[in-house]
Amino acid sequence: PAEILAPDFVWDMSSFHGWPEQQVYEGVEGARTFLEAWTAAWEDWELELDGLRDAGEKVVALLRQRGRSKAAGMPVAMSFAQVFTLRDGKETRMDMYSERGEALRAVGLAE
């Protein structure tokens, strides 16, 4: 939701290996653009939170998604992580990682 994002919010995909699209999405509109494009590629898409890890000003969300690719019709399941940076109760940045361990190491936590 827009009310939890800081005005200078950045959604960064540069740590998500193999992401061929735009690398950085800025502001609430940028986040909305990314999410609309991401979810449009799937049928029967589900996102599940496996856990949260506290890293001070950052929080690591461990996630799993399942769905069926609209393009190929194949079922796909994957685990990934998002690292949120917080300031004054708002999200200022989200870095997305295709490897959970990489995200945890980026914030100084072990798997």
N, C-alpha and C positions, 0 to 999 in steps of 0.2 A: 504493500500500500504506500501511496505517495507520502502520507503523513509521517512515516518512519524514515524516509530518506532525506538527507541533508540536501540543500539546494545545489551543492557542488559535488553530488554523488557521482562516482565513476564505477562502471561495470567493466572489469578488465578480463578479457579472454586470452591474453597473451601467454598464460601459463597452462592453457588447456591444449595439450599436444594434438596437432592435426586439425585445429579449428581453421577452416579455410576462409571464413568470412571476416568482416570487420573485427578488429582486435579490441577496440575501446568504444564503449557506449557511454555518453555523458548525460547526466541529469535524469530526472524522472522519465522524460520522453525517451531517452536512450535505453533505459531499462525496459520500458514498455515495448519498444521496437525489438529488442533482443528477444524478450519473452514471447511476443507474437510470432516471430520467425521460428523460434525453437519449437514451440508447441504446434505450429501449423504443419510441421513435417511428420507428425505422429498421429496414429489412430489408437484409441484405447490407451492413452498415455496416463501413467501413474507415477507420482513422485512420493517417495517415502523417506522420512528422516530416521536415520539409524542412531544418531546421537549428536550432541554438542560438546565441544571441548573449549574450556575457558583459557584464553591466553592473554589476560590483561585487557588491553584496549582492543583486542581482537577476539573473535569467536570463530571456531571452525565448525562448520556444519557438515556432517558426514551423511551423504545422500545416496539413494538408489533410485533409478528410474527404470520403468518397463514400458514397452509399447510395441506397436507394429509400425514399421516404416511405411508411409503412404507411397513412396516411390517404388519400393521393391516388394512390399507386402510381407516382409520377413519380420518375425518377432526379434526384438532387441532388448537386452537387459544390460545395465552398466552401473557401476558405482563410481562416485566422484566426490569432490569436496569443494566447498566454498569457504573462503576466509573473508569475514566481514570485519571492517575497521569501524569502530564506534567513536563518536565525539558528542558529548552533551546529550546522550540518549538517542542519537540519530546515526543511521548508517551513512558513512562518508565514502566507503569504497567496498567493492566485492571483487575478490580475485578468485577465478574459477580454475580448479585443477582437475585434470583427468585422472591423476593418481592421488589417492588419499594420503599416502605416506609422504609425498612431496609437499602437500599442504601442511601437514603436521610439522615437518622439518622446517618449513618456511617461517613458522611462528615459534620455533624452539621447543616443540613438543615431540616426544617419541611415540611411535605407534603402539 
